Amino acid sequence: MKSIFYFLFFCPTILLAQINESDTLKVQASLSLTGFWQEGNVQTSIFRGRTDVSVKPWKKWVFKTQNSYVYQAFSKDKADEDILSLNFLYFNPERKFYPQLLGFVSTNFRREIDLRYLIGAGVTYQALNKEKDWLKFSLTFEYEDTDFSRATFNRSEFNGNQSITTMRSTLWISGRYHLFDKKLILNHESYFQPSLKRSRNFRWLADISLEAPVWKFLSFKVNFLQTFESIVIENQKQEDRFLTFGLTLKNF
């Protein structure tokens, strides 16, 4: 093996943000990057990056955006090149109940998704909001359009349609807690997203991480992510799991 280089800058939280839109700060931002490069008998390159930003453009409004990019190649053959952009607009997020608008755009090379977008709206309930600890439940409704590169799926009733559209409802649960005198931070976010038209078309996600603060704005992080999609291209697995380690940098 000729050489192995690891560069582990900031750990990615692969899908979902842990910025609290109810915080009083006008601007919150975090940056996460990670990578791996191996050359010689085996050639491997992996790069993952993500940004999370929350701003208050007006007094009672908060805009939150999360953008991530993933690239992986093995022996110069591309295995992943995915883009995900999650965007939310909240009104009066300091209240117990507050409404939101959302718009998502994504691509997924491995799952052969050329483009997926969702637009919708919903409401969030703050069950806990004490200093930096919080727990929230949200219910949203979305219109979704997913364009695949092929039209042969694991469920035959969807065969022949490269574009699958549906209305969805989504139940979200998210939280952040400081443990052991703030020596550990537990983050979690999950959702269940069924189709309102076809019961066999659904997906879910569970994202859990632990942070150990190194400095006020820097933490060591361990992140576990598990995703499931019921409709996939034929012979693809429905479930994915990711375990990552690294650092996260933020301004809050």
C-alpha positions as a Markdown table, in Angstrom:
| # | Residue | x | y | z |
|---|---|---|---|---|
| 1 | Met | 0.0 | 0.0 | 0.0 |
| 2 | Lys | 1.7 | 3.2 | -1.2 |
| 3 | Ser | 0.2 | 5.7 | 1.1 |
| 4 | Ile | -2.9 | 6.4 | 3.3 |
| 5 | Phe | -3.9 | 9.8 | 4.3 |
| 6 | Tyr | -6.8 | 10.7 | 6.7 |
| 7 | Phe | -8.1 | 14.2 | 6.9 |
| 8 | Leu | -10.8 | 14.6 | 9.5 |
| 9 | Phe | -11.7 | 18.2 | 9.8 |
| 10 | Phe | -15.3 | 18.5 | 11.1 |
| 11 | Cys | -17.7 | 15.6 | 11.5 |
| 12 | Pro | -20.7 | 15.5 | 9.2 |
| 13 | Thr | -24.3 | 15.0 | 10.5 |
| 14 | Ile | -25.2 | 13.4 | 7.2 |
| 15 | Leu | -28.9 | 14.4 | 6.8 |
| 16 | Leu | -30.4 | 16.7 | 9.4 |
| 17 | Ala | -29.6 | 20.0 | 11.2 |
| 18 | Gln | -29.4 | 20.4 | 15.0 |
| 19 | Ile | -29.7 | 24.2 | 15.0 |
| 20 | Asn | -32.6 | 25.4 | 17.2 |
| 21 | Glu | -34.6 | 28.0 | 15.2 |
| 22 | Ser | -36.2 | 29.1 | 18.5 |
| 23 | Asp | -32.8 | 30.5 | 19.7 |
| 24 | Thr | -32.6 | 34.2 | 20.2 |
| 25 | Leu | -29.4 | 34.5 | 18.2 |
| 26 | Lys | -29.9 | 36.4 | 14.9 |
| 27 | Val | -27.4 | 34.2 | 13.0 |
| 28 | Gln | -26.4 | 30.6 | 13.8 |
| 29 | Ala | -24.0 | 28.6 | 11.6 |
| 30 | Ser | -22.0 | 25.4 | 11.6 |
| 31 | Leu | -19.6 | 23.7 | 9.2 |
| 32 | Ser | -18.8 | 20.0 | 8.9 |
| 33 | Leu | -16.3 | 18.3 | 6.6 |
| 34 | Thr | -14.7 | 14.9 | 6.5 |
| 35 | Gly | -12.6 | 13.0 | 4.0 |
| 36 | Phe | -10.5 | 9.9 | 3.3 |
| 37 | Trp | -7.9 | 9.1 | 0.6 |
| 38 | Gln | -6.1 | 5.9 | 0.0 |
| 39 | Glu | -3.8 | 5.1 | -2.9 |
| 40 | Gly | -1.8 | 2.1 | -4.0 |
| 41 | Asn | -3.3 | -1.5 | -4.2 |
| 42 | Val | -6.7 | 0.0 | -3.4 |
| 43 | Gln | -7.7 | 3.5 | -4.5 |
| 44 | Thr | -10.4 | 5.1 | -2.4 |
| 45 | Ser | -11.5 | 8.7 | -2.0 |
| 46 | Ile | -14.4 | 10.0 | 0.2 |
| 47 | Phe | -15.5 | 13.5 | 0.8 |
| 48 | Arg | -18.4 | 14.7 | 2.9 |
| 49 | Gly | -19.4 | 18.3 | 3.6 |
| 50 | Arg | -22.3 | 20.1 | 5.2 |
| 51 | Thr | -23.3 | 23.7 | 6.2 |
| 52 | Asp | -26.2 | 24.7 | 8.6 |
| 53 | Val | -27.3 | 28.3 | 8.8 |
| 54 | Ser | -30.2 | 30.0 | 10.6 |
| 55 | Val | -30.9 | 33.7 | 10.2 |
| 56 | Lys | -33.7 | 36.1 | 11.3 |
| 57 | Pro | -34.5 | 38.2 | 8.2 |
| 58 | Trp | -37.4 | 39.9 | 10.0 |
| 59 | Lys | -38.4 | 40.2 | 13.6 |
| 60 | Lys | -40.8 | 37.2 | 13.8 |
| 61 | Trp | -39.4 | 35.1 | 11.0 |
| 62 | Val | -36.5 | 32.6 | 10.9 |
| 63 | Phe | -35.0 | 31.0 | 7.8 |
| 64 | Lys | -33.0 | 27.8 | 8.2 |
| 65 | Thr | -31.1 | 26.1 | 5.5 |
| 66 | Gln | -28.9 | 22.9 | 5.5 |
| 67 | Asn | -26.9 | 22.0 | 2.5 |
| 68 | Ser | -24.7 | 18.8 | 2.2 |
| 69 | Tyr | -22.6 | 17.1 | -0.4 |
| 70 | Val | -21.2 | 13.6 | -0.5 |
| 71 | Tyr | -18.7 | 12.1 | -2.9 |
| 72 | Gln | -17.2 | 8.6 | -2.8 |
| 73 | Ala | -15.1 | 6.7 | -5.4 |
| 74 | Phe | -13.5 | 3.2 | -5.3 |
| 75 | Ser | -10.7 | 2.4 | -7.8 |
| 76 | Lys | -11.8 | 5.6 | -9.7 |
| 77 | Asp | -15.4 | 4.3 | -10.0 |
| 78 | Lys | -17.8 | 6.8 | -8.6 |
| 79 | Ala | -20.0 | 5.2 | -5.8 |
| 80 | Asp | -21.8 | 8.3 | -4.5 |
| 81 | Glu | -22.3 | 11.9 | -5.5 |
| 82 | Asp | -25.3 | 13.3 | -3.6 |
| 83 | Ile | -26.6 | 16.8 | -3.0 |
| 84 | Leu | -29.2 | 17.6 | -0.3 |
| 85 | Ser | -30.7 | 21.0 | 0.4 |
| 86 | Leu | -33.3 | 21.4 | 3.2 |
| 87 | Asn | -34.9 | 24.8 | 3.7 |
| 88 | Phe | -37.4 | 26.0 | 6.3 |
| 89 | Leu | -39.2 | 29.3 | 7.0 |
| 90 | Tyr | -40.7 | 29.6 | 10.5 |
| 91 | Phe | -43.0 | 32.2 | 11.9 |
| 92 | Asn | -42.8 | 33.1 | 15.7 |
| 93 | Pro | -40.6 | 30.1 | 16.5 |
| 94 | Glu | -40.3 | 31.2 | 20.2 |
| 95 | Arg | -43.9 | 30.2 | 20.8 |
| 96 | Lys | -45.2 | 26.7 | 21.9 |
| 97 | Phe | -46.9 | 26.2 | 18.6 |
| 98 | Tyr | -45.6 | 27.8 | 15.4 |
| 99 | Pro | -46.2 | 27.3 | 11.6 |
| 100 | Gln | -43.5 | 26.6 | 9.0 |
| 101 | Leu | -43.0 | 26.3 | 5.2 |
| 102 | Leu | -40.5 | 23.9 | 3.8 |
| 103 | Gly | -38.8 | 23.1 | 0.5 |
| 104 | Phe | -36.3 | 20.2 | -0.1 |
| 105 | Val | -34.2 | 19.4 | -3.2 |
| 106 | Ser | -31.9 | 16.3 | -3.4 |
| 107 | Thr | -30.1 | 13.9 | -5.8 |
| 108 | Asn | -28.7 | 10.5 | -5.0 |
| 109 | Phe | -26.3 | 8.7 | -7.4 |
| 110 | Arg | -26.3 | 5.4 | -5.7 |
| 111 | Arg | -30.1 | 5.2 | -5.5 |
| 112 | Glu | -30.3 | 6.5 | -9.1 |
| 113 | Ile | -32.4 | 9.5 | -8.1 |
| 114 | Asp | -31.8 | 12.2 | -10.7 |
| 115 | Leu | -33.9 | 14.8 | -8.8 |
| 116 | Arg | -36.3 | 14.8 | -5.9 |
| 117 | Tyr | -38.1 | 17.9 | -4.5 |
| 118 | Leu | -40.7 | 18.4 | -1.8 |
| 119 | Ile | -42.7 | 21.5 | -1.0 |
| 120 | Gly | -45.1 | 21.8 | 2.0 |
| 121 | Ala | -46.1 | 23.3 | 5.3 |
| 122 | Gly | -46.9 | 22.3 | 8.8 |
| 123 | Val | -46.7 | 23.1 | 12.5 |
| 124 | Thr | -44.2 | 22.5 | 15.3 |
| 125 | Tyr | -44.8 | 22.0 | 19.0 |
| 126 | Gln | -42.1 | 22.8 | 21.5 |
| 127 | Ala | -42.4 | 20.3 | 24.4 |
| 128 | Leu | -39.2 | 21.5 | 26.0 |
| 129 | Asn | -37.2 | 24.7 | 25.5 |
| 130 | Lys | -34.9 | 25.4 | 28.5 |
| 131 | Glu | -31.6 | 27.3 | 27.8 |
| 132 | Lys | -29.8 | 25.0 | 25.3 |
| 133 | Asp | -31.9 | 21.9 | 25.9 |
| 134 | Trp | -35.0 | 21.3 | 23.7 |
| 135 | Leu | -37.5 | 18.8 | 22.4 |
| 136 | Lys | -39.8 | 19.3 | 19.5 |
| 137 | Phe | -42.6 | 17.5 | 17.5 |
| 138 | Ser | -43.6 | 18.6 | 14.1 |
| 139 | Leu | -46.3 | 17.5 | 11.6 |
| 140 | Thr | -46.0 | 18.6 | 8.0 |
| 141 | Phe | -47.7 | 17.9 | 4.7 |
| 142 | Glu | -45.7 | 17.9 | 1.4 |
| 143 | Tyr | -46.1 | 17.4 | -2.4 |
| 144 | Glu | -43.2 | 15.2 | -3.6 |
| 145 | Asp | -41.8 | 14.5 | -7.1 |
| 146 | Thr | -39.0 | 12.0 | -7.6 |
| 147 | Asp | -37.3 | 11.4 | -11.0 |
| 148 | Phe | -35.4 | 8.1 | -11.3 |
| 149 | Ser | -32.9 | 7.2 | -14.0 |
| 150 | Arg | -34.7 | 3.8 | -14.4 |
| 151 | Ala | -38.3 | 2.6 | -14.2 |
| 152 | Thr | -37.9 | -0.9 | -12.7 |
| 153 | Phe | -38.5 | -1.0 | -8.9 |
| 154 | Asn | -38.7 | -3.4 | -6.1 |
| 155 | Arg | -42.4 | -3.0 | -6.0 |
| 156 | Ser | -43.9 | -3.9 | -9.4 |
| 157 | Glu | -46.9 | -1.6 | -9.2 |
| 158 | Phe | -44.5 | 1.4 | -9.7 |
| 159 | Asn | -42.7 | -0.1 | -12.8 |
| 160 | Gly | -42.8 | 1.9 | -16.0 |
| 161 | Asn | -42.8 | 5.3 | -14.2 |
| 162 | Gln | -39.5 | 7.1 | -14.0 |
| 163 | Ser | -41.2 | 9.9 | -12.2 |
| 164 | Ile | -43.2 | 9.1 | -9.0 |
| 165 | Thr | -45.3 | 11.9 | -7.4 |
| 166 | Thr | -47.3 | 11.7 | -4.2 |
| 167 | Met | -48.6 | 13.7 | -1.3 |
| 168 | Arg | -46.9 | 12.9 | 2.0 |
| 169 | Ser | -47.4 | 13.6 | 5.7 |
| 170 | Thr | -44.3 | 13.7 | 8.0 |
| 171 | Leu | -44.0 | 13.3 | 11.7 |
| 172 | Trp | -40.7 | 14.8 | 13.0 |
| 173 | Ile | -39.2 | 14.4 | 16.5 |
| 174 | Ser | -36.0 | 16.2 | 17.4 |
| 175 | Gly | -34.1 | 17.2 | 20.5 |
| 176 | Arg | -30.8 | 18.3 | 22.1 |
| 177 | Tyr | -29.8 | 17.7 | 25.7 |
| 178 | His | -26.7 | 18.6 | 27.8 |
| 179 | Leu | -25.7 | 15.7 | 30.1 |
| 180 | Phe | -23.2 | 15.2 | 33.0 |
| 181 | Asp | -22.8 | 18.9 | 33.8 |
| 182 | Lys | -22.6 | 19.7 | 30.0 |
| 183 | Lys | -19.7 | 17.3 | 29.4 |
| 184 | Leu | -21.8 | 15.5 | 26.8 |
| 185 | Ile | -24.4 | 16.7 | 24.4 |
| 186 | Leu | -27.0 | 14.3 | 23.0 |
| 187 | Asn | -28.7 | 15.2 | 19.7 |
| 188 | His | -31.5 | 13.2 | 18.0 |
| 189 | Glu | -33.8 | 13.7 | 15.1 |
| 190 | Ser | -36.1 | 11.2 | 13.4 |
| 191 | Tyr | -39.1 | 11.2 | 11.1 |
| 192 | Phe | -41.6 | 8.9 | 9.5 |
| 193 | Gln | -42.9 | 9.9 | 6.1 |
| 194 | Pro | -45.8 | 7.9 | 4.6 |
| 195 | Ser | -47.5 | 8.6 | 1.3 |
| 196 | Leu | -51.1 | 9.7 | 1.6 |
| 197 | Lys | -51.9 | 8.0 | -1.7 |
| 198 | Arg | -50.1 | 4.6 | -1.4 |
| 199 | Ser | -49.5 | 2.8 | 1.9 |
| 200 | Arg | -46.5 | 0.9 | 0.4 |
| 201 | Asn | -44.6 | 4.1 | -0.4 |
| 202 | Phe | -43.0 | 5.4 | 2.8 |
| 203 | Arg | -39.6 | 6.2 | 4.3 |
| 204 | Trp | -38.1 | 6.8 | 7.8 |
| 205 | Leu | -34.9 | 8.2 | 9.3 |
| 206 | Ala | -33.2 | 8.1 | 12.7 |
| 207 | Asp | -30.2 | 10.3 | 13.4 |
| 208 | Ile | -28.4 | 10.2 | 16.8 |
| 209 | Ser | -25.2 | 11.9 | 17.8 |
| 210 | Leu | -23.0 | 12.5 | 20.9 |
| 211 | Glu | -20.8 | 15.5 | 21.3 |
| 212 | Ala | -18.0 | 16.1 | 23.8 |
| 213 | Pro | -17.1 | 19.8 | 23.9 |
| 214 | Val | -13.4 | 20.5 | 23.4 |
| 215 | Trp | -13.8 | 24.3 | 23.3 |
| 216 | Lys | -16.8 | 26.6 | 23.4 |
| 217 | Phe | -17.2 | 26.4 | 19.6 |
| 218 | Leu | -15.6 | 23.0 | 18.9 |
| 219 | Ser | -16.7 | 19.5 | 19.8 |
| 220 | Phe | -15.7 | 15.9 | 19.2 |
| 221 | Lys | -18.6 | 14.1 | 17.6 |
| 222 | Val | -19.9 | 10.6 | 17.1 |
| 223 | Asn | -22.9 | 10.3 | 14.7 |
| 224 | Phe | -25.1 | 7.3 | 13.8 |
| 225 | Leu | -27.6 | 7.6 | 11.0 |
| 226 | Gln | -30.1 | 5.0 | 9.7 |
| 227 | Thr | -32.4 | 5.5 | 6.7 |
| 228 | Phe | -35.1 | 3.4 | 5.0 |
| 229 | Glu | -36.9 | 3.9 | 1.7 |
| 230 | Ser | -39.7 | 1.4 | 0.7 |
| 231 | Ile | -39.5 | 2.2 | -3.0 |
| 232 | Val | -36.0 | 1.7 | -4.5 |
| 233 | Ile | -34.6 | 0.6 | -7.9 |
| 234 | Glu | -34.8 | -3.2 | -8.4 |
| 235 | Asn | -32.0 | -5.2 | -6.5 |
| 236 | Gln | -31.1 | -2.2 | -4.4 |
| 237 | Lys | -31.2 | -2.4 | -0.6 |
| 238 | Gln | -33.9 | -0.3 | 1.2 |
| 239 | Glu | -31.8 | 0.4 | 4.3 |
| 240 | Asp | -28.6 | 2.4 | 4.8 |
| 241 | Arg | -26.5 | 2.9 | 8.0 |
| 242 | Phe | -23.7 | 5.4 | 8.6 |
| 243 | Leu | -21.4 | 5.8 | 11.6 |
| 244 | Thr | -19.0 | 8.8 | 11.5 |
| 245 | Phe | -16.5 | 10.4 | 13.9 |
| 246 | Gly | -14.8 | 13.8 | 13.9 |
| 247 | Leu | -15.2 | 17.4 | 14.9 |
| 248 | Thr | -17.9 | 20.0 | 14.5 |
| 249 | Leu | -17.3 | 23.8 | 14.5 |
| 250 | Lys | -20.1 | 26.3 | 15.2 |
| 251 | Asn | -20.7 | 29.9 | 16.3 |
| 252 | Phe | -23.2 | 29.2 | 19.1 |
